[in-house]
Amino acid sequence: SLKKTFLECVVAPGCEPEAQEILSAKSKLRVLLLPDLQTGSKQTVKAIAGGFLVQAADDAMDNPENWQVVSQKQPTPDQMAELLFAWKVCKHVKSNAIVVTRDRTTLGVGAGQMNRVGAVNIALEQAGENSKNAILASDGFFPFDDSVRTAAKAGIEAIVQPGGSLRDQDSIQAADELGLVMVITGMRHFLH
């Protein structure tokens, strides 16, 4: 319940009277109402040397019904919900992005690394022992099976990734060998 959760700030498109009553009972809580929160910007702007880079925002909606389970082991409904949560978090992390989650909580983030296995190691180190029975999301495909093997050694039970590597089968085979669930989204989120 929100009454028991520590919050400093809440950003929402609106607020029902009952919610406003609950939130006003929290001292020092800031509530920011943004009616256009759901629509967001259609472009992102980055400053670069000598100018700006304007690109289309990644506002693609993720639909797990379009995902493909490529491992022999099938995900449970709870794992699918957790895979979706991890994938949504990963979408907003600087690439190469790896996110480790469990119970709808982000446990580790490896961001902005030059290689995927480096990002995996950082995310798993942050998650520590909490990586056991957790989910791992990657914003890019796995060109080699090393990331899958590293994740399995740390106790990860399921992986979501976009797929698309010429060597996808190596990672899928490693997932099967190690008893992991692997899901391919067919869509890449890559934030720079």
mmCIF file of the C-alpha atoms, coordinates in Angstrom:
data_MODEL
# 
_entry.id   MODEL 
# 
loop_
_atom_site.group_PDB 
_atom_site.id 
_atom_site.type_symbol 
_atom_site.label_atom_id 
_atom_site.label_alt_id 
_atom_site.label_comp_id 
_atom_site.label_asym_id 
_atom_site.label_entity_id 
_atom_site.label_seq_id 
_atom_site.pdbx_PDB_ins_code 
_atom_site.Cartn_x 
_atom_site.Cartn_y 
_atom_site.Cartn_z 
_atom_site.occupancy 
_atom_site.B_iso_or_equiv 
_atom_site.pdbx_formal_charge 
_atom_site.auth_seq_id 
_atom_site.auth_comp_id 
_atom_site.auth_asym_id 
_atom_site.auth_atom_id 
_atom_site.pdbx_PDB_model_num 
ATOM 1   C CA . SER A 1 1   ? 0.000  0.000   0.000   1.00 0.00 ? 1   SER A CA 1 
ATOM 2   C CA . LEU A 1 2   ? 1.130  3.548   -0.685  1.00 0.00 ? 2   LEU A CA 1 
ATOM 3   C CA . LYS A 1 3   ? 0.551  4.522   2.927   1.00 0.00 ? 3   LYS A CA 1 
ATOM 4   C CA . LYS A 1 4   ? 3.512  2.342   3.955   1.00 0.00 ? 4   LYS A CA 1 
ATOM 5   C CA . THR A 1 5   ? 5.771  3.155   0.991   1.00 0.00 ? 5   THR A CA 1 
ATOM 6   C CA . PHE A 1 6   ? 8.391  5.920   1.242   1.00 0.00 ? 6   PHE A CA 1 
ATOM 7   C CA . LEU A 1 7   ? 7.880  8.421   -1.571  1.00 0.00 ? 7   LEU A CA 1 
ATOM 8   C CA . GLU A 1 8   ? 9.494  11.782  -2.256  1.00 0.00 ? 8   GLU A CA 1 
ATOM 9   C CA . CYS A 1 9   ? 7.740  12.608  -5.495  1.00 0.00 ? 9   CYS A CA 1 
ATOM 10  C CA . VAL A 1 10  ? 4.784  11.323  -7.517  1.00 0.00 ? 10  VAL A CA 1 
ATOM 11  C CA . VAL A 1 11  ? 4.315  12.245  -11.177 1.00 0.00 ? 11  VAL A CA 1 
ATOM 12  C CA . ALA A 1 12  ? 0.935  11.384  -12.688 1.00 0.00 ? 12  ALA A CA 1 
ATOM 13  C CA . PRO A 1 13  ? -1.418 12.548  -15.449 1.00 0.00 ? 13  PRO A CA 1 
ATOM 14  C CA . GLY A 1 14  ? -4.149 13.162  -12.861 1.00 0.00 ? 14  GLY A CA 1 
ATOM 15  C CA . CYS A 1 15  ? -5.262 12.332  -9.339  1.00 0.00 ? 15  CYS A CA 1 
ATOM 16  C CA . GLU A 1 16  ? -8.549 10.996  -8.001  1.00 0.00 ? 16  GLU A CA 1 
ATOM 17  C CA . PRO A 1 17  ? -9.853 12.617  -4.771  1.00 0.00 ? 17  PRO A CA 1 
ATOM 18  C CA . GLU A 1 18  ? -9.281 9.400   -2.771  1.00 0.00 ? 18  GLU A CA 1 
ATOM 19  C CA . ALA A 1 19  ? -5.681 9.179   -3.982  1.00 0.00 ? 19  ALA A CA 1 
ATOM 20  C CA . GLN A 1 20  ? -5.156 12.872  -3.253  1.00 0.00 ? 20  GLN A CA 1 
ATOM 21  C CA . GLU A 1 21  ? -6.313 12.288  0.323   1.00 0.00 ? 21  GLU A CA 1 
ATOM 22  C CA . ILE A 1 22  ? -3.855 9.407   0.790   1.00 0.00 ? 22  ILE A CA 1 
ATOM 23  C CA . LEU A 1 23  ? -0.972 11.334  -0.782  1.00 0.00 ? 23  LEU A CA 1 
ATOM 24  C CA . SER A 1 24  ? -1.637 14.512  1.209   1.00 0.00 ? 24  SER A CA 1 
ATOM 25  C CA . ALA A 1 25  ? -1.193 12.521  4.433   1.00 0.00 ? 25  ALA A CA 1 
ATOM 26  C CA . LYS A 1 26  ? 2.468  11.928  3.537   1.00 0.00 ? 26  LYS A CA 1 
ATOM 27  C CA . SER A 1 27  ? 4.699  14.719  4.804   1.00 0.00 ? 27  SER A CA 1 
ATOM 28  C CA . LYS A 1 28  ? 7.112  16.373  2.380   1.00 0.00 ? 28  LYS A CA 1 
ATOM 29  C CA . LEU A 1 29  ? 5.703  14.488  -0.612  1.00 0.00 ? 29  LEU A CA 1 
ATOM 30  C CA . ARG A 1 30  ? 5.688  16.446  -3.855  1.00 0.00 ? 30  ARG A CA 1 
ATOM 31  C CA . VAL A 1 31  ? 2.941  15.641  -6.366  1.00 0.00 ? 31  VAL A CA 1 
ATOM 32  C CA . LEU A 1 32  ? 3.422  16.806  -9.943  1.00 0.00 ? 32  LEU A CA 1 
ATOM 33  C CA . LEU A 1 33  ? 0.404  16.521  -12.244 1.00 0.00 ? 33  LEU A CA 1 
ATOM 34  C CA . LEU A 1 34  ? 1.222  16.368  -15.960 1.00 0.00 ? 34  LEU A CA 1 
ATOM 35  C CA . PRO A 1 35  ? -1.954 15.909  -18.030 1.00 0.00 ? 35  PRO A CA 1 
ATOM 36  C CA . ASP A 1 36  ? 0.080  15.019  -21.159 1.00 0.00 ? 36  ASP A CA 1 
ATOM 37  C CA . LEU A 1 37  ? 2.208  12.427  -19.355 1.00 0.00 ? 37  LEU A CA 1 
ATOM 38  C CA . GLN A 1 38  ? 0.753  9.537   -21.365 1.00 0.00 ? 38  GLN A CA 1 
ATOM 39  C CA . THR A 1 39  ? 1.486  11.077  -24.755 1.00 0.00 ? 39  THR A CA 1 
ATOM 40  C CA . GLY A 1 40  ? 5.084  12.134  -24.174 1.00 0.00 ? 40  GLY A CA 1 
ATOM 41  C CA . SER A 1 41  ? 7.367  13.691  -26.747 1.00 0.00 ? 41  SER A CA 1 
ATOM 42  C CA . LYS A 1 42  ? 7.630  12.277  -30.255 1.00 0.00 ? 42  LYS A CA 1 
ATOM 43  C CA . GLN A 1 43  ? 11.290 13.293  -30.475 1.00 0.00 ? 43  GLN A CA 1 
ATOM 44  C CA . THR A 1 44  ? 14.396 13.181  -28.340 1.00 0.00 ? 44  THR A CA 1 
ATOM 45  C CA . VAL A 1 45  ? 17.126 15.798  -28.502 1.00 0.00 ? 45  VAL A CA 1 
ATOM 46  C CA . LYS A 1 46  ? 20.775 15.182  -27.627 1.00 0.00 ? 46  LYS A CA 1 
ATOM 47  C CA . ALA A 1 47  ? 23.497 17.811  -27.545 1.00 0.00 ? 47  ALA A CA 1 
ATOM 48  C CA . ILE A 1 48  ? 26.551 16.854  -29.604 1.00 0.00 ? 48  ILE A CA 1 
ATOM 49  C CA . ALA A 1 49  ? 29.721 18.742  -30.504 1.00 0.00 ? 49  ALA A CA 1 
ATOM 50  C CA . GLY A 1 50  ? 28.662 21.537  -32.823 1.00 0.00 ? 50  GLY A CA 1 
ATOM 51  C CA . GLY A 1 51  ? 24.922 20.972  -32.666 1.00 0.00 ? 51  GLY A CA 1 
ATOM 52  C CA . PHE A 1 52  ? 22.055 18.704  -31.715 1.00 0.00 ? 52  PHE A CA 1 
ATOM 53  C CA . LEU A 1 53  ? 20.843 15.276  -32.715 1.00 0.00 ? 53  LEU A CA 1 
ATOM 54  C CA . VAL A 1 54  ? 17.066 15.018  -33.056 1.00 0.00 ? 54  VAL A CA 1 
ATOM 55  C CA . GLN A 1 55  ? 15.617 11.547  -33.416 1.00 0.00 ? 55  GLN A CA 1 
ATOM 56  C CA . ALA A 1 56  ? 12.254 9.838   -33.133 1.00 0.00 ? 56  ALA A CA 1 
ATOM 57  C CA . ALA A 1 57  ? 11.403 8.808   -29.591 1.00 0.00 ? 57  ALA A CA 1 
ATOM 58  C CA . ASP A 1 58  ? 11.206 5.086   -28.858 1.00 0.00 ? 58  ASP A CA 1 
ATOM 59  C CA . ASP A 1 59  ? 7.505  5.028   -28.089 1.00 0.00 ? 59  ASP A CA 1 
ATOM 60  C CA . ALA A 1 60  ? 6.857  1.524   -29.407 1.00 0.00 ? 60  ALA A CA 1 
ATOM 61  C CA . MET A 1 61  ? 4.416  -0.435  -27.288 1.00 0.00 ? 61  MET A CA 1 
ATOM 62  C CA . ASP A 1 62  ? 5.638  -3.829  -26.143 1.00 0.00 ? 62  ASP A CA 1 
ATOM 63  C CA . ASN A 1 63  ? 3.188  -6.669  -26.652 1.00 0.00 ? 63  ASN A CA 1 
ATOM 64  C CA . PRO A 1 64  ? 4.254  -10.007 -25.157 1.00 0.00 ? 64  PRO A CA 1 
ATOM 65  C CA . GLU A 1 65  ? 1.745  -11.744 -27.436 1.00 0.00 ? 65  GLU A CA 1 
ATOM 66  C CA . ASN A 1 66  ? 4.211  -11.009 -30.255 1.00 0.00 ? 66  ASN A CA 1 
ATOM 67  C CA . TRP A 1 67  ? 7.153  -12.458 -28.346 1.00 0.00 ? 67  TRP A CA 1 
ATOM 68  C CA . GLN A 1 68  ? 8.548  -15.887 -29.113 1.00 0.00 ? 68  GLN A CA 1 
ATOM 69  C CA . VAL A 1 69  ? 9.614  -18.416 -26.495 1.00 0.00 ? 69  VAL A CA 1 
ATOM 70  C CA . VAL A 1 70  ? 12.700 -19.965 -28.094 1.00 0.00 ? 70  VAL A CA 1 
ATOM 71  C CA . SER A 1 71  ? 13.841 -22.167 -25.214 1.00 0.00 ? 71  SER A CA 1 
ATOM 72  C CA . GLN A 1 72  ? 12.592 -25.654 -24.489 1.00 0.00 ? 72  GLN A CA 1 
ATOM 73  C CA . LYS A 1 73  ? 11.590 -24.500 -21.016 1.00 0.00 ? 73  LYS A CA 1 
ATOM 74  C CA . GLN A 1 74  ? 8.374  -22.473 -21.071 1.00 0.00 ? 74  GLN A CA 1 
ATOM 75  C CA . PRO A 1 75  ? 7.875  -19.390 -18.860 1.00 0.00 ? 75  PRO A CA 1 
ATOM 76  C CA . THR A 1 76  ? 5.261  -19.386 -16.129 1.00 0.00 ? 76  THR A CA 1 
ATOM 77  C CA . PRO A 1 77  ? 2.638  -16.594 -16.189 1.00 0.00 ? 77  PRO A CA 1 
ATOM 78  C CA . ASP A 1 78  ? 4.511  -14.859 -13.349 1.00 0.00 ? 78  ASP A CA 1 
ATOM 79  C CA . GLN A 1 79  ? 7.789  -15.114 -15.254 1.00 0.00 ? 79  GLN A CA 1 
ATOM 80  C CA . MET A 1 80  ? 6.116  -13.584 -18.329 1.00 0.00 ? 80  MET A CA 1 
ATOM 81  C CA . ALA A 1 81  ? 4.884  -10.657 -16.222 1.00 0.00 ? 81  ALA A CA 1 
ATOM 82  C CA . GLU A 1 82  ? 8.380  -10.226 -14.776 1.00 0.00 ? 82  GLU A CA 1 
ATOM 83  C CA . LEU A 1 83  ? 9.967  -10.489 -18.238 1.00 0.00 ? 83  LEU A CA 1 
ATOM 84  C CA . LEU A 1 84  ? 7.692  -7.670  -19.425 1.00 0.00 ? 84  LEU A CA 1 
ATOM 85  C CA . PHE A 1 85  ? 8.594  -5.534  -16.403 1.00 0.00 ? 85  PHE A CA 1 
ATOM 86  C CA . ALA A 1 86  ? 12.330 -6.103  -16.965 1.00 0.00 ? 86  ALA A CA 1 
ATOM 87  C CA . TRP A 1 87  ? 11.963 -5.349  -20.685 1.00 0.00 ? 87  TRP A CA 1 
ATOM 88  C CA . LYS A 1 88  ? 10.182 -2.056  -19.958 1.00 0.00 ? 88  LYS A CA 1 
ATOM 89  C CA . VAL A 1 89  ? 12.906 -1.009  -17.512 1.00 0.00 ? 89  VAL A CA 1 
ATOM 90  C CA . CYS A 1 90  ? 15.621 -2.010  -19.976 1.00 0.00 ? 90  CYS A CA 1 
ATOM 91  C CA . LYS A 1 91  ? 14.042 0.170   -22.672 1.00 0.00 ? 91  LYS A CA 1 
ATOM 92  C CA . HIS A 1 92  ? 14.934 3.271   -20.655 1.00 0.00 ? 92  HIS A CA 1 
ATOM 93  C CA . VAL A 1 93  ? 18.544 2.345   -19.816 1.00 0.00 ? 93  VAL A CA 1 
ATOM 94  C CA . LYS A 1 94  ? 21.498 3.520   -21.910 1.00 0.00 ? 94  LYS A CA 1 
ATOM 95  C CA . SER A 1 95  ? 22.767 0.827   -24.278 1.00 0.00 ? 95  SER A CA 1 
ATOM 96  C CA . ASN A 1 96  ? 24.356 -1.643  -24.005 1.00 0.00 ? 96  ASN A CA 1 
ATOM 97  C CA . ALA A 1 97  ? 21.750 -2.229  -21.321 1.00 0.00 ? 97  ALA A CA 1 
ATOM 98  C CA . ILE A 1 98  ? 21.244 -5.201  -19.032 1.00 0.00 ? 98  ILE A CA 1 
ATOM 99  C CA . VAL A 1 99  ? 18.629 -5.192  -16.270 1.00 0.00 ? 99  VAL A CA 1 
ATOM 100 C CA . VAL A 1 100 ? 18.129 -7.784  -13.514 1.00 0.00 ? 100 VAL A CA 1 
ATOM 101 C CA . THR A 1 101 ? 14.721 -7.823  -11.793 1.00 0.00 ? 101 THR A CA 1 
ATOM 102 C CA . ARG A 1 102 ? 12.657 -9.915  -9.411  1.00 0.00 ? 102 ARG A CA 1 
ATOM 103 C CA . ASP A 1 103 ? 9.258  -9.243  -7.822  1.00 0.00 ? 103 ASP A CA 1 
ATOM 104 C CA . ARG A 1 104 ? 8.830  -6.136  -10.038 1.00 0.00 ? 104 ARG A CA 1 
ATOM 105 C CA . THR A 1 105 ? 11.941 -4.616  -8.466  1.00 0.00 ? 105 THR A CA 1 
ATOM 106 C CA . THR A 1 106 ? 15.089 -3.603  -10.326 1.00 0.00 ? 106 THR A CA 1 
ATOM 107 C CA . LEU A 1 107 ? 18.050 -5.300  -8.650  1.00 0.00 ? 107 LEU A CA 1 
ATOM 108 C CA . GLY A 1 108 ? 20.900 -4.496  -11.010 1.00 0.00 ? 108 GLY A CA 1 
ATOM 109 C CA . VAL A 1 109 ? 21.595 -2.338  -14.062 1.00 0.00 ? 109 VAL A CA 1 
ATOM 110 C CA . GLY A 1 110 ? 24.540 -2.537  -16.432 1.00 0.00 ? 110 GLY A CA 1 
ATOM 111 C CA . ALA A 1 111 ? 24.397 0.511   -18.702 1.00 0.00 ? 111 ALA A CA 1 
ATOM 112 C CA . GLY A 1 112 ? 26.432 2.188   -21.413 1.00 0.00 ? 112 GLY A CA 1 
ATOM 113 C CA . GLN A 1 113 ? 29.067 -0.524  -21.687 1.00 0.00 ? 113 GLN A CA 1 
ATOM 114 C CA . MET A 1 114 ? 31.176 -1.247  -24.762 1.00 0.00 ? 114 MET A CA 1 
ATOM 115 C CA . ASN A 1 115 ? 30.217 -4.925  -24.713 1.00 0.00 ? 115 ASN A CA 1 
ATOM 116 C CA . ARG A 1 116 ? 27.238 -6.900  -23.540 1.00 0.00 ? 116 ARG A CA 1 
ATOM 117 C CA . VAL A 1 117 ? 29.051 -9.312  -21.215 1.00 0.00 ? 117 VAL A CA 1 
ATOM 118 C CA . GLY A 1 118 ? 30.564 -6.324  -19.389 1.00 0.00 ? 118 GLY A CA 1 
ATOM 119 C CA . ALA A 1 119 ? 27.062 -4.931  -18.852 1.00 0.00 ? 119 ALA A CA 1 
ATOM 120 C CA . VAL A 1 120 ? 25.881 -8.379  -17.673 1.00 0.00 ? 120 VAL A CA 1 
ATOM 121 C CA . ASN A 1 121 ? 28.684 -8.556  -15.109 1.00 0.00 ? 121 ASN A CA 1 
ATOM 122 C CA . ILE A 1 122 ? 27.895 -5.092  -13.734 1.00 0.00 ? 122 ILE A CA 1 
ATOM 123 C CA . ALA A 1 123 ? 24.153 -5.802  -13.423 1.00 0.00 ? 123 ALA A CA 1 
ATOM 124 C CA . LEU A 1 124 ? 24.782 -9.163  -11.738 1.00 0.00 ? 124 LEU A CA 1 
ATOM 125 C CA . GLU A 1 125 ? 27.331 -7.646  -9.361  1.00 0.00 ? 125 GLU A CA 1 
ATOM 126 C CA . GLN A 1 126 ? 24.795 -5.012  -8.313  1.00 0.00 ? 126 GLN A CA 1 
ATOM 127 C CA . ALA A 1 127 ? 22.104 -7.650  -7.826  1.00 0.00 ? 127 ALA A CA 1 
ATOM 128 C CA . GLY A 1 128 ? 24.465 -9.876  -5.835  1.00 0.00 ? 128 GLY A CA 1 
ATOM 129 C CA . GLU A 1 129 ? 22.779 -12.847 -4.180  1.00 0.00 ? 129 GLU A CA 1 
ATOM 130 C CA . ASN A 1 130 ? 19.396 -11.411 -5.201  1.00 0.00 ? 130 ASN A CA 1 
ATOM 131 C CA . SER A 1 131 ? 20.068 -12.554 -8.771  1.00 0.00 ? 131 SER A CA 1 
ATOM 132 C CA . LYS A 1 132 ? 19.034 -16.088 -7.801  1.00 0.00 ? 132 LYS A CA 1 
ATOM 133 C CA . ASN A 1 133 ? 15.683 -16.873 -9.485  1.00 0.00 ? 133 ASN A CA 1 
ATOM 134 C CA . ALA A 1 134 ? 15.660 -13.408 -11.085 1.00 0.00 ? 134 ALA A CA 1 
ATOM 135 C CA . ILE A 1 135 ? 15.020 -12.244 -14.652 1.00 0.00 ? 135 ILE A CA 1 
ATOM 136 C CA . LEU A 1 136 ? 17.575 -10.683 -16.999 1.00 0.00 ? 136 LEU A CA 1 
ATOM 137 C CA . ALA A 1 137 ? 16.656 -8.319  -19.848 1.00 0.00 ? 137 ALA A CA 1 
ATOM 138 C CA . SER A 1 138 ? 19.002 -7.160  -22.599 1.00 0.00 ? 138 SER A CA 1 
ATOM 139 C CA . ASP A 1 139 ? 18.252 -4.328  -25.043 1.00 0.00 ? 139 ASP A CA 1 
ATOM 140 C CA . GLY A 1 140 ? 20.406 -5.989  -27.686 1.00 0.00 ? 140 GLY A CA 1 
ATOM 141 C CA . PHE A 1 141 ? 20.896 -9.511  -28.944 1.00 0.00 ? 141 PHE A CA 1 
ATOM 142 C CA . PHE A 1 142 ? 23.564 -11.868 -27.626 1.00 0.00 ? 142 PHE A CA 1 
ATOM 143 C CA . PRO A 1 143 ? 26.188 -12.433 -30.348 1.00 0.00 ? 143 PRO A CA 1 
ATOM 144 C CA . PHE A 1 144 ? 27.779 -15.164 -28.206 1.00 0.00 ? 144 PHE A CA 1 
ATOM 145 C CA . ASP A 1 145 ? 26.578 -17.511 -25.465 1.00 0.00 ? 145 ASP A CA 1 
ATOM 146 C CA . ASP A 1 146 ? 28.927 -16.073 -22.800 1.00 0.00 ? 146 ASP A CA 1 
ATOM 147 C CA . SER A 1 147 ? 26.310 -13.699 -21.367 1.00 0.00 ? 147 SER A CA 1 
ATOM 148 C CA . VAL A 1 148 ? 23.773 -16.521 -21.052 1.00 0.00 ? 148 VAL A CA 1 
ATOM 149 C CA . ARG A 1 149 ? 26.312 -18.728 -19.259 1.00 0.00 ? 149 ARG A CA 1 
ATOM 150 C CA . THR A 1 150 ? 27.311 -15.888 -16.913 1.00 0.00 ? 150 THR A CA 1 
ATOM 151 C CA . ALA A 1 151 ? 23.651 -15.200 -16.117 1.00 0.00 ? 151 ALA A CA 1 
ATOM 152 C CA . ALA A 1 152 ? 22.935 -18.874 -15.407 1.00 0.00 ? 152 ALA A CA 1 
ATOM 153 C CA . LYS A 1 153 ? 25.945 -19.136 -13.101 1.00 0.00 ? 153 LYS A CA 1 
ATOM 154 C CA . ALA A 1 154 ? 24.507 -16.222 -11.067 1.00 0.00 ? 154 ALA A CA 1 
ATOM 155 C CA . GLY A 1 155 ? 21.117 -17.946 -10.736 1.00 0.00 ? 155 GLY A CA 1 
ATOM 156 C CA . ILE A 1 156 ? 19.097 -16.108 -13.409 1.00 0.00 ? 156 ILE A CA 1 
ATOM 157 C CA . GLU A 1 157 ? 16.078 -18.210 -14.414 1.00 0.00 ? 157 GLU A CA 1 
ATOM 158 C CA . ALA A 1 158 ? 14.794 -16.401 -17.515 1.00 0.00 ? 158 ALA A CA 1 
ATOM 159 C CA . ILE A 1 159 ? 16.120 -14.023 -20.161 1.00 0.00 ? 159 ILE A CA 1 
ATOM 160 C CA . VAL A 1 160 ? 14.347 -11.623 -22.511 1.00 0.00 ? 160 VAL A CA 1 
ATOM 161 C CA . GLN A 1 161 ? 16.221 -10.168 -25.468 1.00 0.00 ? 161 GLN A CA 1 
ATOM 162 C CA . PRO A 1 162 ? 15.394 -8.910  -28.971 1.00 0.00 ? 162 PRO A CA 1 
ATOM 163 C CA . GLY A 1 163 ? 17.153 -11.648 -30.916 1.00 0.00 ? 163 GLY A CA 1 
ATOM 164 C CA . GLY A 1 164 ? 18.510 -10.968 -34.381 1.00 0.00 ? 164 GLY A CA 1 
ATOM 165 C CA . SER A 1 165 ? 22.103 -12.149 -34.049 1.00 0.00 ? 165 SER A CA 1 
ATOM 166 C CA . LEU A 1 166 ? 23.489 -14.425 -36.736 1.00 0.00 ? 166 LEU A CA 1 
ATOM 167 C CA . ARG A 1 167 ? 24.414 -16.657 -33.786 1.00 0.00 ? 167 ARG A CA 1 
ATOM 168 C CA . ASP A 1 168 ? 21.098 -16.594 -31.880 1.00 0.00 ? 168 ASP A CA 1 
ATOM 169 C CA . GLN A 1 169 ? 21.082 -20.377 -31.918 1.00 0.00 ? 169 GLN A CA 1 
ATOM 170 C CA . ASP A 1 170 ? 24.248 -20.476 -29.757 1.00 0.00 ? 170 ASP A CA 1 
ATOM 171 C CA . SER A 1 171 ? 22.516 -18.495 -26.995 1.00 0.00 ? 171 SER A CA 1 
ATOM 172 C CA . ILE A 1 172 ? 19.308 -20.512 -27.312 1.00 0.00 ? 172 ILE A CA 1 
ATOM 173 C CA . GLN A 1 173 ? 21.269 -23.757 -27.115 1.00 0.00 ? 173 GLN A CA 1 
ATOM 174 C CA . ALA A 1 174 ? 23.083 -22.503 -23.987 1.00 0.00 ? 174 ALA A CA 1 
ATOM 175 C CA . ALA A 1 175 ? 19.739 -21.553 -22.403 1.00 0.00 ? 175 ALA A CA 1 
ATOM 176 C CA . ASP A 1 176 ? 18.411 -25.053 -23.096 1.00 0.00 ? 176 ASP A CA 1 
ATOM 177 C CA . GLU A 1 177 ? 21.569 -26.713 -21.806 1.00 0.00 ? 177 GLU A CA 1 
ATOM 178 C CA . LEU A 1 178 ? 21.392 -24.659 -18.590 1.00 0.00 ? 178 LEU A CA 1 
ATOM 179 C CA . GLY A 1 179 ? 17.615 -24.967 -18.059 1.00 0.00 ? 179 GLY A CA 1 
ATOM 180 C CA . LEU A 1 180 ? 16.795 -21.294 -18.622 1.00 0.00 ? 180 LEU A CA 1 
ATOM 181 C CA . VAL A 1 181 ? 13.743 -19.719 -20.187 1.00 0.00 ? 181 VAL A CA 1 
ATOM 182 C CA . MET A 1 182 ? 14.617 -17.512 -23.156 1.00 0.00 ? 182 MET A CA 1 
ATOM 183 C CA . VAL A 1 183 ? 12.167 -15.178 -24.858 1.00 0.00 ? 183 VAL A CA 1 
ATOM 184 C CA . ILE A 1 184 ? 12.829 -13.150 -28.001 1.00 0.00 ? 184 ILE A CA 1 
ATOM 185 C CA . THR A 1 185 ? 10.867 -9.939  -28.525 1.00 0.00 ? 185 THR A CA 1 
ATOM 186 C CA . GLY A 1 186 ? 11.757 -9.289  -32.156 1.00 0.00 ? 186 GLY A CA 1 
ATOM 187 C CA . MET A 1 187 ? 12.063 -5.585  -31.282 1.00 0.00 ? 187 MET A CA 1 
ATOM 188 C CA . ARG A 1 188 ? 15.199 -3.779  -30.223 1.00 0.00 ? 188 ARG A CA 1 
ATOM 189 C CA . HIS A 1 189 ? 15.305 -0.834  -27.823 1.00 0.00 ? 189 HIS A CA 1 
ATOM 190 C CA . PHE A 1 190 ? 18.659 0.885   -28.105 1.00 0.00 ? 190 PHE A CA 1 
ATOM 191 C CA . LEU A 1 191 ? 19.116 4.137   -26.173 1.00 0.00 ? 191 LEU A CA 1 
ATOM 192 C CA . HIS A 1 192 ? 22.060 6.445   -26.819 1.00 0.00 ? 192 HIS A CA 1 
# 
